[in-house]
Amino acid sequence: MAMQEYDTLKRLVSEAEDDVNKAIGGNKAAGTRVRKKMQEIKAAAQDVRKKILEGREGESDVASPGEPAETEQA
């Protein structure tokens, strides 16, 4: 099962590819578009990270029968 947030991240990276190549070639407008897209990619990557952590936290909340639940230690 694919995670929607991850699919969004992959789409944003793919969308940036043409402008990255143009920016490398010296196109300043493409460079501006790439920097804007990188901000979107950064936010999308953070969303993926949050989703992964939510899944991990959900797993640790449920203990197997006969096993004590995990506790956080400071």
PQR file of N, CA, C, O and H, with PARSE charges and radii, in Angstrom:
ATOM      1  N   MET A   1       0.845  -1.182   0.000 -0.4000 1.5000
ATOM      2  CA  MET A   1       0.000   0.000   0.000 -0.0000 2.0000
ATOM      3  C   MET A   1       0.889   1.244   0.000  0.5500 1.7000
ATOM      4  O   MET A   1       1.728   1.412   0.885 -0.5500 1.4000
ATOM      5  N   ALA A   2       0.707   2.100  -0.979 -0.4000 1.5000
ATOM      6  CA  ALA A   2       1.510   3.312  -1.078 -0.0000 2.0000
ATOM      7  C   ALA A   2       0.906   4.404  -0.197  0.5500 1.7000
ATOM      8  O   ALA A   2      -0.312   4.529  -0.076 -0.5500 1.4000
ATOM      9  H   ALA A   2       0.025   1.964  -1.698  0.4000 1.0000
ATOM     10  N   MET A   3       1.770   5.169   0.398 -0.4000 1.5000
ATOM     11  CA  MET A   3       1.356   6.264   1.249 -0.0000 2.0000
ATOM     12  C   MET A   3       1.135   7.505   0.368  0.5500 1.7000
ATOM     13  O   MET A   3       1.999   7.856  -0.435 -0.5500 1.4000
ATOM     14  H   MET A   3       2.760   5.068   0.300  0.4000 1.0000
ATOM     15  N   GLN A   4       0.003   8.153   0.517 -0.4000 1.5000
ATOM     16  CA  GLN A   4      -0.335   9.319  -0.301 -0.0000 2.0000
ATOM     17  C   GLN A   4       0.725  10.416  -0.176  0.5500 1.7000
ATOM     18  O   GLN A   4       1.082  11.051  -1.168 -0.5500 1.4000
ATOM     19  H   GLN A   4      -0.699   7.867   1.170  0.4000 1.0000
ATOM     20  N   GLU A   5       1.217  10.633   1.020 -0.4000 1.5000
ATOM     21  CA  GLU A   5       2.214  11.677   1.232 -0.0000 2.0000
ATOM     22  C   GLU A   5       3.499  11.387   0.453  0.5500 1.7000
ATOM     23  O   GLU A   5       4.116  12.297  -0.101 -0.5500 1.4000
ATOM     24  H   GLU A   5       0.927  10.117   1.826  0.4000 1.0000
ATOM     25  N   TYR A   6       3.890  10.127   0.416 -0.4000 1.5000
ATOM     26  CA  TYR A   6       5.097   9.736  -0.315 -0.0000 2.0000
ATOM     27  C   TYR A   6       4.889   9.904  -1.817  0.5500 1.7000
ATOM     28  O   TYR A   6       5.788  10.359  -2.524 -0.5500 1.4000
ATOM     29  H   TYR A   6       3.388   9.388   0.866  0.4000 1.0000
ATOM     30  N   ASP A   7       3.723   9.543  -2.296 -0.4000 1.5000
ATOM     31  CA  ASP A   7       3.409   9.722  -3.718 -0.0000 2.0000
ATOM     32  C   ASP A   7       3.465  11.203  -4.100  0.5500 1.7000
ATOM     33  O   ASP A   7       3.948  11.551  -5.178 -0.5500 1.4000
ATOM     34  H   ASP A   7       2.993   9.173  -1.722  0.4000 1.0000
ATOM     35  N   THR A   8       2.977  12.063  -3.226 -0.4000 1.5000
ATOM     36  CA  THR A   8       3.043  13.508  -3.464 -0.0000 2.0000
ATOM     37  C   THR A   8       4.487  13.973  -3.546  0.5500 1.7000
ATOM     38  O   THR A   8       4.841  14.759  -4.425 -0.5500 1.4000
ATOM     39  H   THR A   8       2.584  11.781  -2.351  0.4000 1.0000
ATOM     40  N   LEU A   9       5.317  13.494  -2.640 -0.4000 1.5000
ATOM     41  CA  LEU A   9       6.739  13.850  -2.636 -0.0000 2.0000
ATOM     42  C   LEU A   9       7.400  13.435  -3.950  0.5500 1.7000
ATOM     43  O   LEU A   9       8.132  14.222  -4.550 -0.5500 1.4000
ATOM     44  H   LEU A   9       5.030  12.855  -1.926  0.4000 1.0000
ATOM     45  N   LYS A  10       7.148  12.210  -4.397 -0.4000 1.5000
ATOM     46  CA  LYS A  10       7.731  11.726  -5.651 -0.0000 2.0000
ATOM     47  C   LYS A  10       7.255  12.578  -6.836  0.5500 1.7000
ATOM     48  O   LYS A  10       8.037  12.884  -7.736 -0.5500 1.4000
ATOM     49  H   LYS A  10       6.553  11.571  -3.910  0.4000 1.0000
ATOM     50  N   ARG A  11       5.977  12.957  -6.831 -0.4000 1.5000
ATOM     51  CA  ARG A  11       5.439  13.775  -7.919 -0.0000 2.0000
ATOM     52  C   ARG A  11       6.120  15.138  -7.959  0.5500 1.7000
ATOM     53  O   ARG A  11       6.470  15.624  -9.034 -0.5500 1.4000
ATOM     54  H   ARG A  11       5.342  12.709  -6.100  0.4000 1.0000
ATOM     55  N   LEU A  12       6.309  15.755  -6.803 -0.4000 1.5000
ATOM     56  CA  LEU A  12       6.947  17.071  -6.749 -0.0000 2.0000
ATOM     57  C   LEU A  12       8.383  17.016  -7.253  0.5500 1.7000
ATOM     58  O   LEU A  12       8.823  17.908  -7.979 -0.5500 1.4000
ATOM     59  H   LEU A  12       6.024  15.360  -5.929  0.4000 1.0000
ATOM     60  N   VAL A  13       9.109  15.980  -6.875 -0.4000 1.5000
ATOM     61  CA  VAL A  13      10.493  15.834  -7.337 -0.0000 2.0000
ATOM     62  C   VAL A  13      10.512  15.664  -8.853  0.5500 1.7000
ATOM     63  O   VAL A  13      11.343  16.256  -9.542 -0.5500 1.4000
ATOM     64  H   VAL A  13       8.752  15.256  -6.285  0.4000 1.0000
ATOM     65  N   SER A  14       9.604  14.862  -9.356 -0.4000 1.5000
ATOM     66  CA  SER A  14       9.529  14.638 -10.798 -0.0000 2.0000
ATOM     67  C   SER A  14       9.203  15.933 -11.543  0.5500 1.7000
ATOM     68  O   SER A  14       9.774  16.203 -12.600 -0.5500 1.4000
ATOM     69  H   SER A  14       8.930  14.381  -8.796  0.4000 1.0000
ATOM     70  N   GLU A  15       8.300  16.722 -11.000 -0.4000 1.5000
ATOM     71  CA  GLU A  15       7.918  17.991 -11.617 -0.0000 2.0000
ATOM     72  C   GLU A  15       9.086  18.970 -11.682  0.5500 1.7000
ATOM     73  O   GLU A  15       9.148  19.799 -12.590 -0.5500 1.4000
ATOM     74  H   GLU A  15       7.837  16.503 -10.141  0.4000 1.0000
ATOM     75  N   ALA A  16      10.001  18.884 -10.739 -0.4000 1.5000
ATOM     76  CA  ALA A  16      11.124  19.820 -10.676 -0.0000 2.0000
ATOM     77  C   ALA A  16      12.231  19.485 -11.668  0.5500 1.7000
ATOM     78  O   ALA A  16      13.077  20.337 -11.940 -0.5500 1.4000
ATOM     79  H   ALA A  16       9.951  18.210 -10.002  0.4000 1.0000
ATOM     80  N   GLU A  17      12.254  18.283 -12.211 -0.4000 1.5000
ATOM     81  CA  GLU A  17      13.383  17.810 -13.001 -0.0000 2.0000
ATOM     82  C   GLU A  17      13.729  18.707 -14.192  0.5500 1.7000
ATOM     83  O   GLU A  17      14.891  19.071 -14.370 -0.5500 1.4000
ATOM     84  H   GLU A  17      11.567  17.591 -11.990  0.4000 1.0000
ATOM     85  N   ASP A  18      12.748  19.063 -14.998 -0.4000 1.5000
ATOM     86  CA  ASP A  18      13.025  19.895 -16.182 -0.0000 2.0000
ATOM     87  C   ASP A  18      13.622  21.242 -15.796  0.5500 1.7000
ATOM     88  O   ASP A  18      14.585  21.706 -16.407 -0.5500 1.4000
ATOM     89  H   ASP A  18      11.804  18.768 -14.854  0.4000 1.0000
ATOM     90  N   ASP A  19      13.039  21.864 -14.774 -0.4000 1.5000
ATOM     91  CA  ASP A  19      13.543  23.167 -14.358 -0.0000 2.0000
ATOM     92  C   ASP A  19      14.938  23.066 -13.736  0.5500 1.7000
ATOM     93  O   ASP A  19      15.735  23.996 -13.863 -0.5500 1.4000
ATOM     94  H   ASP A  19      12.257  21.488 -14.277  0.4000 1.0000
ATOM     95  N   VAL A  20      15.239  21.969 -13.079 -0.4000 1.5000
ATOM     96  CA  VAL A  20      16.585  21.771 -12.529 -0.0000 2.0000
ATOM     97  C   VAL A  20      17.596  21.766 -13.668  0.5500 1.7000
ATOM     98  O   VAL A  20      18.633  22.425 -13.594 -0.5500 1.4000
ATOM     99  H   VAL A  20      14.592  21.214 -12.976  0.4000 1.0000
ATOM    100  N   ASN A  21      17.284  21.019 -14.719 -0.4000 1.5000
ATOM    101  CA  ASN A  21      18.195  20.961 -15.870 -0.0000 2.0000
ATOM    102  C   ASN A  21      18.347  22.327 -16.532  0.5500 1.7000
ATOM    103  O   ASN A  21      19.444  22.686 -16.958 -0.5500 1.4000
ATOM    104  H   ASN A  21      16.442  20.484 -14.780  0.4000 1.0000
ATOM    105  N   LYS A  22      17.267  23.085 -16.623 -0.4000 1.5000
ATOM    106  CA  LYS A  22      17.337  24.426 -17.205 -0.0000 2.0000
ATOM    107  C   LYS A  22      18.169  25.349 -16.319  0.5500 1.7000
ATOM    108  O   LYS A  22      18.955  26.155 -16.816 -0.5500 1.4000
ATOM    109  H   LYS A  22      16.376  22.792 -16.277  0.4000 1.0000
ATOM    110  N   ALA A  23      17.989  25.223 -14.995 -0.4000 1.5000
ATOM    111  CA  ALA A  23      18.738  26.062 -14.058 -0.0000 2.0000
ATOM    112  C   ALA A  23      20.229  25.757 -14.139  0.5500 1.7000
ATOM    113  O   ALA A  23      21.055  26.665 -14.055 -0.5500 1.4000
ATOM    114  H   ALA A  23      17.351  24.568 -14.591  0.4000 1.0000
ATOM    115  N   ILE A  24      20.573  24.489 -14.302 -0.4000 1.5000
ATOM    116  CA  ILE A  24      21.973  24.104 -14.449 -0.0000 2.0000
ATOM    117  C   ILE A  24      22.558  24.750 -15.696  0.5500 1.7000
ATOM    118  O   ILE A  24      23.733  25.116 -15.729 -0.5500 1.4000
ATOM    119  H   ILE A  24      19.901  23.751 -14.370  0.4000 1.0000
ATOM    120  N   GLY A  25      21.721  24.885 -16.721 -0.4000 1.5000
ATOM    121  CA  GLY A  25      22.155  25.510 -17.964 -0.0000 2.0000
ATOM    122  C   GLY A  25      22.237  27.023 -17.887  0.5500 1.7000
ATOM    123  O   GLY A  25      22.649  27.667 -18.851 -0.5500 1.4000
ATOM    124  H   GLY A  25      20.766  24.588 -16.694  0.4000 1.0000
ATOM    125  N   GLY A  26      21.853  27.599 -16.763 -0.4000 1.5000
ATOM    126  CA  GLY A  26      21.987  29.035 -16.576 -0.0000 2.0000
ATOM    127  C   GLY A  26      20.691  29.826 -16.630  0.5500 1.7000
ATOM    128  O   GLY A  26      20.724  31.054 -16.546 -0.5500 1.4000
ATOM    129  H   GLY A  26      21.518  27.075 -15.979  0.4000 1.0000
ATOM    130  N   ASN A  27      19.568  29.172 -16.766 -0.4000 1.5000
ATOM    131  CA  ASN A  27      18.281  29.851 -16.828 -0.0000 2.0000
ATOM    132  C   ASN A  27      17.889  30.321 -15.421  0.5500 1.7000
ATOM    133  O   ASN A  27      17.571  29.506 -14.554 -0.5500 1.4000
ATOM    134  H   ASN A  27      19.540  28.175 -16.835  0.4000 1.0000
ATOM    135  N   LYS A  28      17.915  31.633 -15.206 -0.4000 1.5000
ATOM    136  CA  LYS A  28      17.653  32.181 -13.870 -0.0000 2.0000
ATOM    137  C   LYS A  28      16.205  31.997 -13.442  0.5500 1.7000
ATOM    138  O   LYS A  28      15.936  31.735 -12.270 -0.5500 1.4000
ATOM    139  H   LYS A  28      18.173  32.295 -15.910  0.4000 1.0000
ATOM    140  N   ALA A  29      15.268  32.130 -14.380 -0.4000 1.5000
ATOM    141  CA  ALA A  29      13.853  31.949 -14.038 -0.0000 2.0000
ATOM    142  C   ALA A  29      13.591  30.512 -13.598  0.5500 1.7000
ATOM    143  O   ALA A  29      12.827  30.267 -12.664 -0.5500 1.4000
ATOM    144  H   ALA A  29      15.487  32.343 -15.332  0.4000 1.0000
ATOM    145  N   ALA A  30      14.231  29.569 -14.278 -0.4000 1.5000
ATOM    146  CA  ALA A  30      14.084  28.163 -13.889 -0.0000 2.0000
ATOM    147  C   ALA A  30      14.661  27.940 -12.497  0.5500 1.7000
ATOM    148  O   ALA A  30      14.114  27.161 -11.716 -0.5500 1.4000
ATOM    149  H   ALA A  30      14.852  29.767 -15.036  0.4000 1.0000
ATOM    150  N   GLY A  31      15.753  28.612 -12.184 -0.4000 1.5000
ATOM    151  CA  GLY A  31      16.345  28.504 -10.853 -0.0000 2.0000
ATOM    152  C   GLY A  31      15.382  28.976  -9.780  0.5500 1.7000
ATOM    153  O   GLY A  31      15.287  28.376  -8.709 -0.5500 1.4000
ATOM    154  H   GLY A  31      16.198  29.245 -12.819  0.4000 1.0000
ATOM    155  N   THR A  32      14.665  30.062 -10.074 -0.4000 1.5000
ATOM    156  CA  THR A  32      13.669  30.574  -9.133 -0.0000 2.0000
ATOM    157  C   THR A  32      12.551  29.550  -8.942  0.5500 1.7000
ATOM    158  O   THR A  32      12.113  29.307  -7.818 -0.5500 1.4000
ATOM    159  H   THR A  32      14.742  30.550 -10.943  0.4000 1.0000
ATOM    160  N   ARG A  33      12.094  28.955 -10.037 -0.4000 1.5000
ATOM    161  CA  ARG A  33      11.042  27.939  -9.944 -0.0000 2.0000
ATOM    162  C   ARG A  33      11.519  26.733  -9.154  0.5500 1.7000
ATOM    163  O   ARG A  33      10.757  26.156  -8.377 -0.5500 1.4000
ATOM    164  H   ARG A  33      12.450  29.152 -10.950  0.4000 1.0000
ATOM    165  N   VAL A  34      12.774  26.349  -9.347 -0.4000 1.5000
ATOM    166  CA  VAL A  34      13.325  25.204  -8.613 -0.0000 2.0000
ATOM    167  C   VAL A  34      13.364  25.501  -7.123  0.5500 1.7000
ATOM    168  O   VAL A  34      12.996  24.652  -6.311 -0.5500 1.4000
ATOM    169  H   VAL A  34      13.393  26.817  -9.978  0.4000 1.0000
ATOM    170  N   ARG A  35      13.804  26.692  -6.760 -0.4000 1.5000
ATOM    171  CA  ARG A  35      13.862  27.031  -5.330 -0.0000 2.0000
ATOM    172  C   ARG A  35      12.470  27.006  -4.711  0.5500 1.7000
ATOM    173  O   ARG A  35      12.305  26.540  -3.584 -0.5500 1.4000
ATOM    174  H   ARG A  35      14.103  27.381  -7.419  0.4000 1.0000
ATOM    175  N   LYS A  36      11.474  27.498  -5.430 -0.4000 1.5000
ATOM    176  CA  LYS A  36      10.094  27.461  -4.931 -0.0000 2.0000
ATOM    177  C   LYS A  36       9.625  26.013  -4.783  0.5500 1.7000
ATOM    178  O   LYS A  36       9.014  25.652  -3.777 -0.5500 1.4000
ATOM    179  H   LYS A  36      11.609  27.876  -6.346  0.4000 1.0000
ATOM    180  N   LYS A  37       9.913  25.187  -5.791 -0.4000 1.5000
ATOM    181  CA  LYS A  37       9.506  23.781  -5.744 -0.0000 2.0000
ATOM    182  C   LYS A  37      10.216  23.055  -4.602  0.5500 1.7000
ATOM    183  O   LYS A  37       9.629  22.175  -3.974 -0.5500 1.4000
ATOM    184  H   LYS A  37      10.409  25.480  -6.609  0.4000 1.0000
ATOM    185  N   MET A  38      11.474  23.417  -4.327 -0.4000 1.5000
ATOM    186  CA  MET A  38      12.214  22.784  -3.234 -0.0000 2.0000
ATOM    187  C   MET A  38      11.536  23.063  -1.887  0.5500 1.7000
ATOM    188  O   MET A  38      11.562  22.213  -0.997 -0.5500 1.4000
ATOM    189  H   MET A  38      11.951  24.132  -4.838  0.4000 1.0000
ATOM    190  N   GLN A  39      10.935  24.236  -1.732 -0.4000 1.5000
ATOM    191  CA  GLN A  39      10.194  24.533  -0.502 -0.0000 2.0000
ATOM    192  C   GLN A  39       8.996  23.597  -0.375  0.5500 1.7000
ATOM    193  O   GLN A  39       8.696  23.101   0.711 -0.5500 1.4000
ATOM    194  H   GLN A  39      10.914  24.927  -2.455  0.4000 1.0000
ATOM    195  N   GLU A  40       8.314  23.360  -1.498 -0.4000 1.5000
ATOM    196  CA  GLU A  40       7.178  22.440  -1.488 -0.0000 2.0000
ATOM    197  C   GLU A  40       7.650  21.019  -1.173  0.5500 1.7000
ATOM    198  O   GLU A  40       6.993  20.285  -0.435 -0.5500 1.4000
ATOM    199  H   GLU A  40       8.558  23.763  -2.381  0.4000 1.0000
ATOM    200  N   ILE A  41       8.795  20.645  -1.741 -0.4000 1.5000
ATOM    201  CA  ILE A  41       9.351  19.314  -1.504 -0.0000 2.0000
ATOM    202  C   ILE A  41       9.733  19.157  -0.035  0.5500 1.7000
ATOM    203  O   ILE A  41       9.519  18.101   0.559 -0.5500 1.4000
ATOM    204  H   ILE A  41       9.328  21.242  -2.341  0.4000 1.0000
ATOM    205  N   LYS A  42      10.288  20.195   0.535 -0.4000 1.5000
ATOM    206  CA  LYS A  42      10.661  20.161   1.951 -0.0000 2.0000
ATOM    207  C   LYS A  42       9.426  19.916   2.826  0.5500 1.7000
ATOM    208  O   LYS A  42       9.465  19.107   3.753 -0.5500 1.4000
ATOM    209  H   LYS A  42      10.461  21.054   0.052  0.4000 1.0000
ATOM    210  N   ALA A  43       8.346  20.613   2.529 -0.4000 1.5000
ATOM    211  CA  ALA A  43       7.106  20.440   3.295 -0.0000 2.0000
ATOM    212  C   ALA A  43       6.538  19.033   3.090  0.5500 1.7000
ATOM    213  O   ALA A  43       6.060  18.410   4.038 -0.5500 1.4000
ATOM    214  H   ALA A  43       8.314  21.271   1.777  0.4000 1.0000
ATOM    215  N   ALA A  44       6.594  18.538   1.858 -0.4000 1.5000
ATOM    216  CA  ALA A  44       6.084  17.194   1.575 -0.0000 2.0000
ATOM    217  C   ALA A  44       6.919  16.138   2.285  0.5500 1.7000
ATOM    218  O   ALA A  44       6.377  15.153   2.786 -0.5500 1.4000
ATOM    219  H   ALA A  44       6.983  19.044   1.088  0.4000 1.0000
ATOM    220  N   ALA A  45       8.235  16.333   2.334 -0.4000 1.5000
ATOM    221  CA  ALA A  45       9.113  15.395   3.034 -0.0000 2.0000
ATOM    222  C   ALA A  45       8.796  15.381   4.529  0.5500 1.7000
ATOM    223  O   ALA A  45       8.838  14.330   5.168 -0.5500 1.4000
ATOM    224  H   ALA A  45       8.676  17.133   1.927  0.4000 1.0000
ATOM    225  N   GLN A  46       8.485  16.532   5.072 -0.4000 1.5000
ATOM    226  CA  GLN A  46       8.113  16.615   6.486 -0.0000 2.0000
ATOM    227  C   GLN A  46       6.803  15.863   6.737  0.5500 1.7000
ATOM    228  O   GLN A  46       6.644  15.207   7.766 -0.5500 1.4000
ATOM    229  H   GLN A  46       8.450  17.387   4.553  0.4000 1.0000
ATOM    230  N   ASP A  47       5.865  15.965   5.786 -0.4000 1.5000
ATOM    231  CA  ASP A  47       4.603  15.235   5.917 -0.0000 2.0000
ATOM    232  C   ASP A  47       4.847  13.724   5.918  0.5500 1.7000
ATOM    233  O   ASP A  47       4.229  12.993   6.691 -0.5500 1.4000
ATOM    234  H   ASP A  47       5.993  16.499   4.950  0.4000 1.0000
ATOM    235  N   VAL A  48       5.748  13.263   5.051 -0.4000 1.5000
ATOM    236  CA  VAL A  48       6.084  11.835   5.015 -0.0000 2.0000
ATOM    237  C   VAL A  48       6.687  11.423   6.350  0.5500 1.7000
ATOM    238  O   VAL A  48       6.334  10.384   6.907 -0.5500 1.4000
ATOM    239  H   VAL A  48       6.250  13.857   4.423  0.4000 1.0000
ATOM    240  N   ARG A  49       7.589  12.237   6.852 -0.4000 1.5000
ATOM    241  CA  ARG A  49       8.247  11.938   8.131 -0.0000 2.0000
ATOM    242  C   ARG A  49       7.213  11.815   9.254  0.5500 1.7000
ATOM    243  O   ARG A  49       7.277  10.886  10.059 -0.5500 1.4000
ATOM    244  H   ARG A  49       7.876  13.081   6.399  0.4000 1.0000
ATOM    245  N   LYS A  50       6.266  12.751   9.306 -0.4000 1.5000
ATOM    246  CA  LYS A  50       5.227  12.709  10.334 -0.0000 2.0000
ATOM    247  C   LYS A  50       4.392  11.443  10.220  0.5500 1.7000
ATOM    248  O   LYS A  50       4.070  10.806  11.223 -0.5500 1.4000
ATOM    249  H   LYS A  50       6.214  13.506   8.652  0.4000 1.0000
ATOM    250  N   LYS A  51       4.044  11.083   8.986 -0.4000 1.5000
ATOM    251  CA  LYS A  51       3.222   9.894   8.768 -0.0000 2.0000
ATOM    252  C   LYS A  51       3.950   8.635   9.224  0.5500 1.7000
ATOM    253  O   LYS A  51       3.347   7.750   9.831 -0.5500 1.4000
ATOM    254  H   LYS A  51       4.305  11.600   8.171  0.4000 1.0000
ATOM    255  N   ILE A  52       5.236   8.556   8.933 -0.4000 1.5000
ATOM    256  CA  ILE A  52       6.036   7.408   9.359 -0.0000 2.0000
ATOM    257  C   ILE A  52       6.079   7.335  10.883  0.5500 1.7000
ATOM    258  O   ILE A  52       5.930   6.259  11.461 -0.5500 1.4000
ATOM    259  H   ILE A  52       5.726   9.274   8.440  0.4000 1.0000
ATOM    260  N   LEU A  53       6.280   8.472  11.524 -0.4000 1.5000
ATOM    261  CA  LEU A  53       6.328   8.488  12.988 -0.0000 2.0000
ATOM    262  C   LEU A  53       4.985   8.102  13.588  0.5500 1.7000
ATOM    263  O   LEU A  53       4.938   7.414  14.607 -0.5500 1.4000
ATOM    264  H   LEU A  53       6.401   9.346  11.054  0.4000 1.0000
ATOM    265  N   GLU A  54       3.882   8.541  12.961 -0.4000 1.5000
ATOM    266  CA  GLU A  54       2.559   8.162  13.456 -0.0000 2.0000
ATOM    267  C   GLU A  54       2.393   6.652  13.412  0.5500 1.7000
ATOM    268  O   GLU A  54       1.859   6.056  14.348 -0.5500 1.4000
ATOM    269  H   GLU A  54       3.921   9.100  12.133  0.4000 1.0000
ATOM    270  N   GLY A  55       2.845   6.038  12.336 -0.4000 1.5000
ATOM    271  CA  GLY A  55       2.746   4.591  12.207 -0.0000 2.0000
ATOM    272  C   GLY A  55       3.576   3.881  13.243  0.5500 1.7000
ATOM    273  O   GLY A  55       3.141   2.882  13.817 -0.5500 1.4000
ATOM    274  H   GLY A  55       3.278   6.522  11.576  0.4000 1.0000
ATOM    275  N   ARG A  56       4.765   4.386  13.488 -0.4000 1.5000
ATOM    276  CA  ARG A  56       5.650   3.764  14.472 -0.0000 2.0000
ATOM    277  C   ARG A  56       5.082   3.918  15.878  0.5500 1.7000
ATOM    278  O   ARG A  56       5.157   2.988  16.681 -0.5500 1.4000
ATOM    279  H   ARG A  56       5.118   5.198  13.022  0.4000 1.0000
ATOM    280  N   GLU A  57       4.517   5.081  16.182 -0.4000 1.5000
ATOM    281  CA  GLU A  57       3.935   5.301  17.505 -0.0000 2.0000
ATOM    282  C   GLU A  57       2.723   4.406  17.711  0.5500 1.7000
ATOM    283  O   GLU A  57       2.493   3.913  18.815 -0.5500 1.4000
ATOM    284  H   GLU A  57       4.456   5.836  15.529  0.4000 1.0000
ATOM    285  N   GLY A  58       1.951   4.194  16.658 -0.4000 1.5000
ATOM    286  CA  GLY A  58       0.795   3.311  16.747 -0.0000 2.0000
ATOM    287  C   GLY A  58       1.193   1.888  17.039  0.5500 1.7000
ATOM    288  O   GLY A  58       0.492   1.190  17.771 -0.5500 1.4000
ATOM    289  H   GLY A  58       2.138   4.594  15.760  0.4000 1.0000
ATOM    290  N   GLU A  59       2.315   1.435  16.478 -0.4000 1.5000
ATOM    291  CA  GLU A  59       2.800   0.080  16.721 -0.0000 2.0000
ATOM    292  C   GLU A  59       3.262  -0.095  18.153  0.5500 1.7000
ATOM    293  O   GLU A  59       3.023  -1.145  18.748 -0.5500 1.4000
ATOM    294  H   GLU A  59       2.884   2.002  15.883  0.4000 1.0000
ATOM    295  N   SER A  60       3.915   0.902  18.719 -0.4000 1.5000
ATOM    296  CA  SER A  60       4.462   0.763  20.070 -0.0000 2.0000
ATOM    297  C   SER A  60       3.375   0.861  21.135  0.5500 1.7000
ATOM    298  O   SER A  60       3.579   0.425  22.268 -0.5500 1.4000
ATOM    299  H   SER A  60       4.109   1.755  18.235  0.4000 1.0000
ATOM    300  N   ASP A  61       2.212   1.436  20.780 -0.4000 1.5000
ATOM    301  CA  ASP A  61       1.119   1.552  21.745 -0.0000 2.0000
ATOM    302  C   ASP A  61       0.426   0.214  21.966  0.5500 1.7000
ATOM    303  O   ASP A  61      -0.183  -0.002  23.014 -0.5500 1.4000
ATOM    304  H   ASP A  61       2.046   1.791  19.859  0.4000 1.0000
ATOM    305  N   VAL A  62       0.511  -0.674  21.000 -0.4000 1.5000
ATOM    306  CA  VAL A  62      -0.169  -1.960  21.088 -0.0000 2.0000
ATOM    307  C   VAL A  62       0.846  -3.028  21.468  0.5500 1.7000
ATOM    308  O   VAL A  62       1.783  -3.298  20.717 -0.5500 1.4000
ATOM    309  H   VAL A  62       1.005  -0.499  20.149  0.4000 1.0000
ATOM    310  N   ALA A  63       0.658  -3.632  22.635 -0.4000 1.5000
ATOM    311  CA  ALA A  63       1.571  -4.684  23.085 -0.0000 2.0000
ATOM    312  C   ALA A  63       1.005  -6.035  22.691  0.5500 1.7000
ATOM    313  O   ALA A  63      -0.212  -6.221  22.671 -0.5500 1.4000
ATOM    314  H   ALA A  63      -0.103  -3.413  23.245  0.4000 1.0000
ATOM    315  N   SER A  64       1.870  -6.964  22.382 -0.4000 1.5000
ATOM    316  CA  SER A  64       1.451  -8.326  22.092 -0.0000 2.0000
ATOM    317  C   SER A  64       0.948  -8.961  23.381  0.5500 1.7000
ATOM    318  O   SER A  64       1.362  -8.570  24.473 -0.5500 1.4000
ATOM    319  H   SER A  64       2.858  -6.813  22.398  0.4000 1.0000
ATOM    320  N   PRO A  65       0.062  -9.935  23.258 -0.5600 1.5000
ATOM    321  CA  PRO A  65      -0.429 -10.598  24.481  0.2800 2.0000
ATOM    322  C   PRO A  65       0.744 -11.190  25.267  0.5500 1.7000
ATOM    323  O   PRO A  65       1.623 -11.841  24.702 -0.5500 1.4000
ATOM    324  N   GLY A  66       0.737 -10.956  26.541 -0.4000 1.5000
ATOM    325  CA  GLY A  66       1.791 -11.493  27.398 -0.0000 2.0000
ATOM    326  C   GLY A  66       3.023 -10.605  27.474  0.5500 1.7000
ATOM    327  O   GLY A  66       3.944 -10.893  28.239 -0.5500 1.4000
ATOM    328  H   GLY A  66       0.023 -10.428  27.000  0.4000 1.0000
ATOM    329  N   GLU A  67       3.054  -9.525  26.691 -0.4000 1.5000
ATOM    330  CA  GLU A  67       4.187  -8.606  26.731 -0.0000 2.0000
ATOM    331  C   GLU A  67       3.745  -7.269  27.305  0.5500 1.7000
ATOM    332  O   GLU A  67       2.667  -6.776  26.971 -0.5500 1.4000
ATOM    333  H   GLU A  67       2.306  -9.291  26.070  0.4000 1.0000
ATOM    334  N   PRO A  68       4.554  -6.687  28.153 -0.5600 1.5000
ATOM    335  CA  PRO A  68       4.200  -5.361  28.670  0.2800 2.0000
ATOM    336  C   PRO A  68       4.356  -4.318  27.564  0.5500 1.7000
ATOM    337  O   PRO A  68       5.185  -4.466  26.667 -0.5500 1.4000
ATOM    338  N   ALA A  69       3.553  -3.271  27.644 -0.4000 1.5000
ATOM    339  CA  ALA A  69       3.661  -2.180  26.671 -0.0000 2.0000
ATOM    340  C   ALA A  69       4.980  -1.467  26.863  0.5500 1.7000
ATOM    341  O   ALA A  69       5.487  -1.374  27.981 -0.5500 1.4000
ATOM    342  H   ALA A  69       2.880  -3.150  28.374  0.4000 1.0000
ATOM    343  N   GLU A  70       5.546  -0.954  25.755 -0.4000 1.5000
ATOM    344  CA  GLU A  70       6.801  -0.220  25.850 -0.0000 2.0000
ATOM    345  C   GLU A  70       6.557   1.101  26.560  0.5500 1.7000
ATOM    346  O   GLU A  70       5.517   1.735  26.376 -0.5500 1.4000
ATOM    347  H   GLU A  70       5.134  -1.029  24.847  0.4000 1.0000
ATOM    348  N   THR A  71       7.517   1.508  27.368 -0.4000 1.5000
ATOM    349  CA  THR A  71       7.415   2.784  28.049 -0.0000 2.0000
ATOM    350  C   THR A  71       8.585   3.653  27.655  0.5500 1.7000
ATOM    351  O   THR A  71       9.683   3.164  27.391 -0.5500 1.4000
ATOM    352  H   THR A  71       8.361   0.993  27.518  0.4000 1.0000
ATOM    353  N   GLU A  72       8.334   4.957  27.617 -0.4000 1.5000
ATOM    354  CA  GLU A  72       9.407   5.890  27.292 -0.0000 2.0000
ATOM    355  C   GLU A  72      10.236   6.154  28.519  0.5500 1.7000
ATOM    356  O   GLU A  72       9.714   6.309  29.623 -0.5500 1.4000
ATOM    357  H   GLU A  72       7.442   5.355  27.831  0.4000 1.0000
ATOM    358  N   GLN A  73      11.535   6.202  28.312 -0.4000 1.5000
ATOM    359  CA  GLN A  73      12.430   6.549  29.406 -0.0000 2.0000
ATOM    360  C   GLN A  73      13.115   7.857  29.064  0.5500 1.7000
ATOM    361  O   GLN A  73      13.578   8.053  27.940 -0.5500 1.4000
ATOM    362  H   GLN A  73      11.959   6.075  27.415  0.4000 1.0000
ATOM    363  N   ALA A  74      13.177   8.744  30.030 -0.4000 1.5000
ATOM    364  CA  ALA A  74      13.795  10.055  29.792 -0.0000 2.0000
ATOM    365  C   ALA A  74      15.261  10.014  30.037  0.5500 1.7000
ATOM    366  O   ALA A  74      15.941  11.029  29.885 -0.5500 1.4000
ATOM    367  H   ALA A  74      12.801   8.586  30.943  0.4000 1.0000
TER
END
